[in-house]
């Protein structure tokens, strides 16, 4: 962090006015979200995991379904991975579901949450568990009332960058988390974390921020410079490559033939049409295109006259219990309309 940012940080933190202004604003304008009304580490962990890379509007019904099916850590640990993937279906980033299931089993085997939250440095212990990184570990600890931390997500990164004039790209999250870990304890609380997240959601937008509505306006370096959108600086995006796959479809009025994906790699652990990657795109347009984190998938459907040998027949009315990748769920929903058995309810 440069000298100007250091000076801004010292000015900001040298007064309790900023925290008091932020918390007063939160009382008036903060969001009321159901997963904030608990200090149960299980519910905090699941909510924070589902909310990663998922909009609140999309995540809310999934949270309701997930807690309805797996209300406790023990319920999740004793369920099958297939049951977890079926509830997760359509959320994407399926590795999160694998990690939830794996970590739930480890927690139950090792004595539950207390084995990780009691004593010194619970964050470091939590970070040894699958799927729990720096943000989620701190969120579990501070939101459950077990310690003083400010978990830094993308929204908090943006607010911190503008407040102190930190010219570090948002992708370098570790540097922002290191800054947050050094803040005075008055800044490291669940109330401040919720307030900063709400501020990012309601005023400190990536583009055209509503600085007039911000309770931290007079403390903000970016506002004083009249260039809030310059923070945090953007890193040039690399274009995502396109990869082509063919999908083998064989179906009868009773069933469709699927196979389970390997535990590692694309759509790990989900049920899927047999598939293989092609060396290049075909000359004909793909049957569907699906956006993934690191590439764009172009899918070509090939209908077969007989069942593929490696696949298993799945009855149409049993597909609702299978975890399917989102594009294939849509494809098979359409396919099922021509068959006599109901699909997905």
C-alpha positions, -999 to +999 in steps of 0.1 A: +000+000+000+014+034-010+021+063+013-011+081+003-032+051+011-014+047+045-022+084+053-058+078+043-060+047+064-046+064+095-070+093+091-100+069+087-090+048+117-079+076+139-115+084+147-145+064+159-167+087+139-165+066+108-176+034+125-204+052+144-217+068+111-216+034+093-235+016+121-261+044+123-266+041+086-269+003+089-297+007+115-317+028+090-309+012+057-294-022+063-309-053+048-328-079+068-316-112+056-327-145+073-292-161+074-280-131+095-304-139+123-284-169+136-251-176+153-252-213+144-219-220+126-235-247+105-261-223+090-235-196+086-212-220+068-238-233+044-252-198+037-218-183+030-209-213+008-241-211-013-238-173-016-203-176-031-207-167-068-245-167-065-268-138-064-290-134-032-322-137-053-311-170-067-295-183-035-325-177-012-348-206-025-318-229-025-310-221+011-346-229+021-345-262+002-310-271+016-320-264+052-353-282+047-335-313+035-304-310+057-314-291+089-283-300+109-246-308+104-254-345+113-282-346+087-258-334+060-230-357+071-251-389+070-267-381+036-254-394+003-236-371-021-263-378-047-289-363-023-268-332-018-262-328-056-299-332-063-307-303-040-278-283-054-289-289-090-289-257-111-266-236-087-234-244-106-199-245-092-207-281-080-173-284-062-189-263-034-215-291-029-188-318-028-168-297-002-199-292+020-206-329+021-169-339+026-164-313+054-196-322+072-184-357+075-150-346+087-165-323+113-188-350+127-159-375+128-136-350+147-160-337+173-181-310+156-176-273+154-162-269+189-131-289+179-124-261+154-138-229+170-125-233+206-091-221+216-066-199+197-067-192+160-099-209+149-095-193+114-063-213+107-080-245+119-111-239+098-090-232+067-077-268+068-112-281+059-122-286+023-139-256+007-133-232+037-110-204+026-099-171+042-133-154+038-155-183+049-133-191+079-135-156+092-172-153+084-179-185+105-159-172+134-171-136+136-208-142+126-210-170+153-196-146+179-163-165+184-138-137+175-131-103+159-126-104+122-137-085+091-142-111+063-133-096+029-154-105-001-156-087-034-180-061-021-159-053+010-128-051-012-144-024-033-154-003-003-120-006+014-102+002-018-122+034-022-120+044+014-082+043+017-073+048-020-057+014-023-045+009-059-045-029-058-067-049-082-097-065-066-084-099-077-056-097-052-080-104-023-053-116+001-038-081+003-072-066+012-078-094+038-043-086+053-054-049+055-087-059+072-069-082+097-048-052+109-078-029+115-087-019+150-112-042+167-140-017+163-139-024+126-138-062+131-173-072+141-203-089+125-222-055+125-195-037+106-191-065+081-228-066+074-229-028+071-200-027+046-217-054+025-249-035+026-232-003+017-216-020-013-250-033-023-270-001-019-246+028-026-210+019-033-218+003-067-190-008-091-203+018-116-221+050-109-219+048-071-244+068-050-218+087-030-245+112-019-261+083+001-229+070+017-223+076+054-186+074+049-184+100+022-163+125+042-138+098+051-135+084+016-103+090-005-120+081-038-148+106-032-123+133-023-105+126-056-138+127-074-130+094-091-146+065-072-149+043-103-110+043-105-110+021-074-102-007-072-082-007-105-093-032-130-071-061-142-075-067-180-096-098-186-084-126-208-110-139-233-123-173-223-115-201-247-143-222-263-142-259-259-163-284-279-180-315-265-202-341-280-230-356-259-245-390-266-283-392-262-303-424-262-338-423-248-370-444-248-405-435-236-395-450-202-359-438-196-328-419-207-293-434-205-269-414-183-235-419-167-221-404-135-192-380-140-158-387-123-152-371-089-127-348-104-131-325-134-160-310-152-194-315-135-178-339-110-202-364-095-232-353-115-253-375-138-247-366-174-251-378-209-220-397-220-197-370-233-162-365-248-143-335-258-137-327-295-105-313-308-122-284-325-156-268-331-177-284-358-188-265-389-224-267-378-237-245-349-237-262-314-269-274-299-262-254-268-236-231-253-229-229-216-208-204-198-183-218-172-158-200-151-127-207-172-142-215-206-173-215-228-187-250-235-201-257-270-223-288-269-233-311-298-260-337-292-257-370-311-287-393-310-279-429-308-299-459-322-289-481-293-278-475-257-242-465-251-225-494-232-211-473-204-244-457-195-273-466-171-310-462-179-326-437-156-364-435-155-379-402-165-397-398-132-366-406-112-345-378-128-357-353-101-336-372-076-304-370-098-280-341-098-278-328-134-257-300-149-280-270-157-278-272-195-286-309-195-314-304-171-330-279-195-323-302-225-338-333-208-368-313-196-375-305-232-368-341-243-392-355-217-421-336-231-423-362-258-424-391-234-453-404-213-438-402-179-436-369-159-402-353-155-391-331-125-426-330-110 
